[in-house]
Amino acid sequence: MNAVEVTAAAREMMSFTLLIVSPFLLAAVVASLGVGLLQASTRMNDLTLSFVPRFVAVLLMIYLGANWAGARMTAYIERAAVTAGTLRE
């Protein structure tokens, strides 16, 4: 494996990681935005109020998106194993 192939594999891995993590991060950002707007409009600054909805949103997204993420990760690992097997020959 030369430097170009290593760089391409690292780039693919990083973009795949970003693809897998983005729905969960998006859920946290949307929940934080909603809670922030609620806190700003009611002038309520409670630390628990900002943590619990974000936590619940991420847990809900994990529950809903685990099957999708697992299928994507399985396909990526299979593709990487096939690629690594062909490079050794």
N, CA, C and O atoms as a GROMACS GRO file, in nm:
protein
  356
    1MET      N    1   0.084  -0.117   0.000
    1MET     CA    2   0.000   0.000   0.000
    1MET      C    3   0.089   0.124   0.000
    1MET      O    4   0.176   0.139   0.086
    2ASN      N    5   0.067   0.210  -0.095
    2ASN     CA    6   0.148   0.332  -0.100
    2ASN      C    7   0.076   0.447  -0.031
    2ASN      O    8  -0.035   0.432   0.020
    3ALA      N    9   0.140   0.562  -0.030
    3ALA     CA   10   0.087   0.678   0.044
    3ALA      C   11  -0.046   0.728  -0.013
    3ALA      O   12  -0.131   0.775   0.062
    4VAL      N   13  -0.063   0.717  -0.142
    4VAL     CA   14  -0.188   0.764  -0.204
    4VAL      C   15  -0.306   0.678  -0.159
    4VAL      O   16  -0.413   0.730  -0.129
    5GLU      N   17  -0.286   0.547  -0.155
    5GLU     CA   18  -0.393   0.458  -0.111
    5GLU      C   19  -0.426   0.477   0.037
    5GLU      O   20  -0.542   0.471   0.076
    6VAL      N   21  -0.324   0.500   0.119
    6VAL     CA   22  -0.346   0.525   0.262
    6VAL      C   23  -0.423   0.655   0.280
    6VAL      O   24  -0.515   0.662   0.362
    7THR      N   25  -0.387   0.758   0.206
    7THR     CA   26  -0.457   0.886   0.215
    7THR      C   27  -0.602   0.873   0.168
    7THR      O   28  -0.692   0.931   0.230
    8ALA      N   29  -0.624   0.799   0.062
    8ALA     CA   30  -0.760   0.780   0.012
    8ALA      C   31  -0.844   0.701   0.113
    8ALA      O   32  -0.960   0.734   0.135
    9ALA      N   33  -0.786   0.600   0.174
    9ALA     CA   34  -0.858   0.521   0.275
    9ALA      C   35  -0.890   0.606   0.397
    9ALA      O   36  -1.000   0.596   0.452
   10ALA      N   37  -0.796   0.688   0.440
   10ALA     CA   38  -0.820   0.776   0.556
   10ALA      C   39  -0.928   0.879   0.524
   10ALA      O   40  -1.012   0.909   0.609
   11ARG      N   41  -0.926   0.933   0.404
   11ARG     CA   42  -1.028   1.031   0.364
   11ARG      C   43  -1.166   0.967   0.359
   11ARG      O   44  -1.264   1.026   0.404
   12GLU      N   45  -1.173   0.846   0.306
   12GLU     CA   46  -1.302   0.776   0.301
   12GLU      C   47  -1.352   0.744   0.441
   12GLU      O   48  -1.472   0.756   0.468
   13MET      N   49  -1.263   0.705   0.530
   13MET     CA   50  -1.302   0.673   0.667
   13MET      C   51  -1.353   0.797   0.739
   13MET      O   52  -1.453   0.789   0.811
   14MET      N   53  -1.287   0.910   0.721
   14MET     CA   54  -1.331   1.032   0.788
   14MET      C   55  -1.466   1.080   0.734
   14MET      O   56  -1.551   1.123   0.812
   15SER      N   57  -1.486   1.074   0.605
   15SER     CA   58  -1.616   1.116   0.550
   15SER      C   59  -1.727   1.019   0.591
   15SER      O   60  -1.840   1.061   0.614
   16PHE      N   61  -1.695   0.891   0.601
   16PHE     CA   62  -1.793   0.794   0.647
   16PHE      C   63  -1.831   0.820   0.792
   16PHE      O   64  -1.949   0.812   0.828
   17THR      N   65  -1.732   0.851   0.875
   17THR     CA   66  -1.759   0.882   1.015
   17THR      C   67  -1.848   1.004   1.028
   17THR      O   68  -1.940   1.006   1.109
   18LEU      N   69  -1.821   1.106   0.949
   18LEU     CA   70  -1.904   1.227   0.950
   18LEU      C   71  -2.047   1.196   0.906
   18LEU      O   72  -2.142   1.251   0.961
   19LEU      N   73  -2.062   1.108   0.807
   19LEU     CA   74  -2.194   1.069   0.761
   19LEU      C   75  -2.272   0.995   0.868
   19LEU      O   76  -2.391   1.018   0.886
   20ILE      N   77  -2.205   0.906   0.941
   20ILE     CA   78  -2.272   0.826   1.044
   20ILE      C   79  -2.311   0.912   1.164
   20ILE      O   80  -2.418   0.892   1.222
   21VAL      N   81  -2.226   1.006   1.202
   21VAL     CA   82  -2.248   1.085   1.324
   21VAL      C   83  -2.343   1.203   1.302
   21VAL      O   84  -2.404   1.250   1.398
   22SER      N   85  -2.355   1.250   1.180
   22SER     CA   86  -2.430   1.373   1.156
   22SER      C   87  -2.577   1.369   1.200
   22SER      O   88  -2.624   1.470   1.252
   23PRO      N   89  -2.654   1.261   1.183
   23PRO     CA   90  -2.793   1.266   1.232
   23PRO      C   91  -2.803   1.284   1.383
   23PRO      O   92  -2.893   1.352   1.432
   24PHE      N   93  -2.711   1.222   1.457
   24PHE     CA   94  -2.714   1.232   1.602
   24PHE      C   95  -2.673   1.373   1.647
   24PHE      O   96  -2.732   1.427   1.741
   25LEU      N   97  -2.575   1.430   1.581
   25LEU     CA   98  -2.536   1.567   1.614
   25LEU      C   99  -2.644   1.667   1.575
   25LEU      O  100  -2.667   1.765   1.646
   26LEU      N  101  -2.710   1.642   1.463
   26LEU     CA  102  -2.818   1.730   1.420
   26LEU      C  103  -2.933   1.728   1.521
   26LEU      O  104  -2.993   1.832   1.548
   27ALA      N  105  -2.964   1.611   1.576
   27ALA     CA  106  -3.069   1.602   1.678
   27ALA      C  107  -3.031   1.683   1.801
   27ALA      O  108  -3.116   1.752   1.858
   28ALA      N  109  -2.905   1.676   1.842
   28ALA     CA  110  -2.860   1.753   1.958
   28ALA      C  111  -2.865   1.903   1.930
   28ALA      O  112  -2.903   1.980   2.018
   29VAL      N  113  -2.828   1.944   1.811
   29VAL     CA  114  -2.828   2.087   1.777
   29VAL      C  115  -2.971   2.141   1.772
   29VAL      O  116  -2.998   2.250   1.822
   30VAL      N  117  -3.061   2.065   1.711
   30VAL     CA  118  -3.201   2.110   1.701
   30VAL      C  119  -3.265   2.118   1.839
   30VAL      O  120  -3.337   2.213   1.869
   31ALA      N  121  -3.239   2.018   1.923
   31ALA     CA  122  -3.293   2.020   2.060
   31ALA      C  123  -3.235   2.138   2.138
   31ALA      O  124  -3.308   2.203   2.213
   32SER      N  125  -3.106   2.165   2.122
   32SER     CA  126  -3.044   2.278   2.192
   32SER      C  127  -3.100   2.411   2.145
   32SER      O  128  -3.122   2.502   2.225
   33LEU      N  129  -3.125   2.421   2.015
   33LEU     CA  130  -3.184   2.544   1.962
   33LEU      C  131  -3.324   2.565   2.018
   33LEU      O  132  -3.358   2.676   2.058
   34GLY      N  133  -3.404   2.460   2.020
   34GLY     CA  134  -3.539   2.472   2.074
   34GLY      C  135  -3.540   2.508   2.221
   34GLY      O  136  -3.617   2.594   2.263
   35VAL      N  137  -3.455   2.444   2.300
   35VAL     CA  138  -3.447   2.475   2.442
   35VAL      C  139  -3.392   2.615   2.464
   35VAL      O  140  -3.437   2.687   2.553
   36GLY      N  141  -3.295   2.655   2.383
   36GLY     CA  142  -3.240   2.790   2.394
   36GLY      C  143  -3.344   2.897   2.366
   36GLY      O  144  -3.349   2.999   2.434
   37LEU      N  145  -3.427   2.873   2.265
   37LEU     CA  146  -3.534   2.968   2.235
   37LEU      C  147  -3.637   2.972   2.348
   37LEU      O  148  -3.686   3.079   2.384
   38LEU      N  149  -3.669   2.856   2.403
   38LEU     CA  150  -3.762   2.850   2.515
   38LEU      C  151  -3.706   2.923   2.637
   38LEU      O  152  -3.777   2.998   2.703
   39GLN      N  153  -3.579   2.900   2.666
   39GLN     CA  154  -3.518   2.966   2.782
   39GLN      C  155  -3.506   3.116   2.761
   39GLN      O  156  -3.522   3.194   2.855
   40ALA      N  157  -3.476   3.158   2.639
   40ALA     CA  158  -3.465   3.301   2.613
   40ALA      C  159  -3.601   3.370   2.622
   40ALA      O  160  -3.610   3.484   2.667
   41SER      N  161  -3.706   3.301   2.578
   41SER     CA  162  -3.837   3.365   2.581
   41SER      C  163  -3.898   3.366   2.721
   41SER      O  164  -3.977   3.455   2.752
   42THR      N  165  -3.863   3.271   2.806
   42THR     CA  166  -3.920   3.266   2.940
   42THR      C  167  -3.824   3.317   3.048
   42THR      O  168  -3.862   3.329   3.164
   43ARG      N  169  -3.701   3.345   3.009
   43ARG     CA  170  -3.595   3.391   3.102
   43ARG      C  171  -3.569   3.288   3.212
   43ARG      O  172  -3.538   3.324   3.326
   44MET      N  173  -3.582   3.162   3.177
   44MET     CA  174  -3.555   3.054   3.270
   44MET      C  175  -3.418   2.996   3.235
   44MET      O  176  -3.399   2.948   3.123
   45ASN      N  177  -3.324   3.001   3.327
   45ASN     CA  178  -3.191   2.947   3.303
   45ASN      C  179  -3.166   2.832   3.400
   45ASN      O  180  -3.109   2.851   3.507
   46ASP      N  181  -3.208   2.716   3.362
   46ASP     CA  182  -3.187   2.598   3.443
   46ASP      C  183  -3.098   2.503   3.364
   46ASP      O  184  -3.125   2.474   3.247
   47LEU      N  185  -2.992   2.454   3.426
   47LEU     CA  186  -2.897   2.367   3.358
   47LEU      C  187  -2.962   2.235   3.320
   47LEU      O  188  -2.934   2.180   3.213
   48THR      N  189  -3.049   2.183   3.406
   48THR     CA  190  -3.117   2.057   3.376
   48THR      C  191  -3.209   2.072   3.256
   48THR      O  192  -3.221   1.979   3.176
   49LEU      N  193  -3.272   2.185   3.242
   49LEU     CA  194  -3.362   2.209   3.130
   49LEU      C  195  -3.287   2.207   2.997
   49LEU      O  196  -3.344   2.170   2.895
   50SER      N  197  -3.161   2.246   2.997
   50SER     CA  198  -3.087   2.243   2.872
   50SER      C  199  -3.025   2.107   2.845
   50SER      O  200  -2.997   2.075   2.729
   51PHE      N  201  -3.002   2.025   2.947
   51PHE     CA  202  -2.938   1.895   2.929
   51PHE      C  203  -3.036   1.784   2.894
   51PHE      O  204  -3.012   1.707   2.802
   52VAL      N  205  -3.146   1.775   2.966
   52VAL     CA  206  -3.238   1.661   2.953
   52VAL      C  207  -3.302   1.653   2.813
   52VAL      O  208  -3.303   1.544   2.756
   53PRO      N  209  -3.354   1.760   2.755
   53PRO     CA  210  -3.412   1.746   2.620
   53PRO      C  211  -3.309   1.706   2.514
   53PRO      O  212  -3.339   1.630   2.423
   54ARG      N  213  -3.188   1.758   2.527
   54ARG     CA  214  -3.083   1.720   2.432
   54ARG      C  215  -3.048   1.572   2.447
   54ARG      O  216  -3.030   1.502   2.348
   55PHE      N  217  -3.039   1.526   2.571
   55PHE     CA  218  -3.010   1.386   2.599
   55PHE      C  219  -3.120   1.296   2.544
   55PHE      O  220  -3.092   1.193   2.482
   56VAL      N  221  -3.245   1.334   2.566
   56VAL     CA  222  -3.359   1.255   2.517
   56VAL      C  223  -3.362   1.255   2.364
   56VAL      O  224  -3.392   1.152   2.303
   57ALA      N  225  -3.333   1.369   2.303
   57ALA     CA  226  -3.334   1.376   2.157
   57ALA      C  227  -3.227   1.286   2.096
   57ALA      O  228  -3.252   1.218   1.997
   58VAL      N  229  -3.110   1.285   2.154
   58VAL     CA  230  -3.002   1.200   2.103
   58VAL      C  231  -3.036   1.052   2.126
   58VAL      O  232  -3.013   0.969   2.039
   59LEU      N  233  -3.092   1.018   2.243
   59LEU     CA  234  -3.132   0.880   2.268
   59LEU      C  235  -3.240   0.835   2.170
   59LEU      O  236  -3.237   0.722   2.121
   60LEU      N  237  -3.336   0.922   2.143
   60LEU     CA  238  -3.441   0.890   2.047
   60LEU      C  239  -3.382   0.870   1.907
   60LEU      O  240  -3.424   0.780   1.834
   61MET      N  241  -3.286   0.955   1.870
   61MET     CA  242  -3.223   0.940   1.739
   61MET      C  243  -3.140   0.813   1.731
   61MET      O  244  -3.135   0.749   1.626
   62ILE      N  245  -3.076   0.775   1.841
   62ILE     CA  246  -3.002   0.649   1.843
   62ILE      C  247  -3.099   0.532   1.826
   62ILE      O  248  -3.072   0.439   1.750
   63TYR      N  249  -3.213   0.538   1.894
   63TYR     CA  250  -3.313   0.432   1.882
   63TYR      C  251  -3.366   0.423   1.739
   63TYR      O  252  -3.381   0.313   1.685
   64LEU      N  253  -3.393   0.536   1.678
   64LEU     CA  254  -3.449   0.537   1.543
   64LEU      C  255  -3.344   0.511   1.435
   64LEU      O  256  -3.376   0.451   1.332
   65GLY      N  257  -3.221   0.555   1.457
   65GLY     CA  258  -3.120   0.546   1.352
   65GLY      C  259  -3.018   0.435   1.368
   65GLY      O  260  -2.926   0.425   1.287
   66ALA      N  261  -3.031   0.352   1.472
   66ALA     CA  262  -2.931   0.248   1.495
   66ALA      C  263  -2.930   0.145   1.383
   66ALA      O  264  -2.824   0.098   1.343
   67ASN      N  265  -3.045   0.110   1.333
   67ASN     CA  266  -3.052   0.012   1.225
   67ASN      C  267  -2.985   0.066   1.099
   67ASN      O  268  -2.908  -0.005   1.034
   68TRP      N  269  -3.012   0.190   1.065
   68TRP     CA  270  -2.950   0.253   0.949
   68TRP      C  271  -2.798   0.262   0.965
   68TRP      O  272  -2.724   0.227   0.874
   69ALA      N  273  -2.754   0.308   1.082
   69ALA     CA  274  -2.611   0.322   1.106
   69ALA      C  275  -2.542   0.187   1.108
   69ALA      O  276  -2.431   0.173   1.055
   70GLY      N  277  -2.605   0.086   1.167
   70GLY     CA  278  -2.547  -0.047   1.169
   70GLY      C  279  -2.533  -0.107   1.030
   70GLY      O  280  -2.432  -0.170   1.000
   71ALA      N  281  -2.634  -0.087   0.946
   71ALA     CA  282  -2.627  -0.137   0.809
   71ALA      C  283  -2.516  -0.068   0.731
   71ALA      O  284  -2.443  -0.132   0.655
   72ARG      N  285  -2.504   0.064   0.750
   72ARG     CA  286  -2.397   0.138   0.681
   72ARG      C  287  -2.259   0.092   0.727
   72ARG      O  288  -2.168   0.074   0.646
   73MET      N  289  -2.243   0.073   0.858
   73MET     CA  290  -2.114   0.030   0.911
   73MET      C  291  -2.079  -0.110   0.865
   73MET      O  292  -1.963  -0.138   0.834
   74THR      N  293  -2.177  -0.199   0.860
   74THR     CA  294  -2.153  -0.335   0.814
   74THR      C  295  -2.109  -0.335   0.668
   74THR      O  296  -2.015  -0.406   0.630
   75ALA      N  297  -2.176  -0.256   0.586
   75ALA     CA  298  -2.138  -0.247   0.444
   75ALA      C  299  -1.999  -0.188   0.428
   75ALA      O  300  -1.922  -0.233   0.343
   76TYR      N  301  -1.965  -0.089   0.508
   76TYR     CA  302  -1.832  -0.028   0.500
   76TYR      C  303  -1.724  -0.128   0.541
   76TYR      O  304  -1.620  -0.137   0.475
   77ILE      N  305  -1.748  -0.203   0.648
   77ILE     CA  306  -1.649  -0.300   0.694
   77ILE      C  307  -1.633  -0.412   0.592
   77ILE      O  308  -1.521  -0.456   0.566
   78GLU      N  309  -1.742  -0.458   0.533
   78GLU     CA  310  -1.732  -0.561   0.429
   78GLU      C  311  -1.654  -0.511   0.309
   78GLU      O  312  -1.570  -0.582   0.255
   79ARG      N  313  -1.682  -0.388   0.268
   79ARG     CA  314  -1.611  -0.330   0.154
   79ARG      C  315  -1.463  -0.312   0.186
   79ARG      O  316  -1.378  -0.336   0.100
   80ALA      N  317  -1.432  -0.270   0.309
   80ALA     CA  318  -1.292  -0.252   0.347
   80ALA      C  319  -1.220  -0.386   0.355
   80ALA      O  320  -1.103  -0.396   0.319
   81ALA      N  321  -1.290  -0.491   0.403
   81ALA     CA  322  -1.228  -0.624   0.412
   81ALA      C  323  -1.200  -0.680   0.273
   81ALA      O  324  -1.095  -0.740   0.250
   82VAL      N  325  -1.293  -0.660   0.180
   82VAL     CA  326  -1.272  -0.707   0.044
   82VAL      C  327  -1.156  -0.632  -0.020
   82VAL      O  328  -1.072  -0.692  -0.088
   83THR      N  329  -1.151  -0.502   0.001
   83THR     CA  330  -1.042  -0.422  -0.055
   83THR      C  331  -0.908  -0.462   0.005
   83THR      O  332  -0.809  -0.473  -0.067
   84ALA      N  333  -0.904  -0.486   0.135
   84ALA     CA  334  -0.779  -0.526   0.199
   84ALA      C  335  -0.738  -0.665   0.152
   84ALA      O  336  -0.619  -0.692   0.138
   85GLY      N  337  -0.835  -0.754   0.128
   85GLY     CA  338  -0.804  -0.887   0.079
   85GLY      C  339  -0.746  -0.886  -0.061
   85GLY      O  340  -0.658  -0.965  -0.093
   86THR      N  341  -0.796  -0.797  -0.145
   86THR     CA  342  -0.744  -0.790  -0.282
   86THR      C  343  -0.609  -0.722  -0.287
   86THR      O  344  -0.531  -0.748  -0.378
   87LEU      N  345  -0.579  -0.636  -0.192
   87LEU     CA  346  -0.450  -0.568  -0.191
   87LEU      C  347  -0.337  -0.661  -0.144
   87LEU      O  348  -0.222  -0.641  -0.182
   88ARG      N  349  -0.368  -0.759  -0.064
   88ARG     CA  350  -0.265  -0.849  -0.014
   88ARG      C  351  -0.219  -0.947  -0.120
   88ARG      O  352  -0.106  -0.996  -0.113
   89GLU      N  353  -0.303  -0.976  -0.216
   89GLU     CA  354  -0.267  -1.076  -0.319
   89GLU      C  355  -0.170  -1.023  -0.419
   89GLU      O  356  -0.131  -1.096  -0.511
   0.00000   0.00000   0.00000
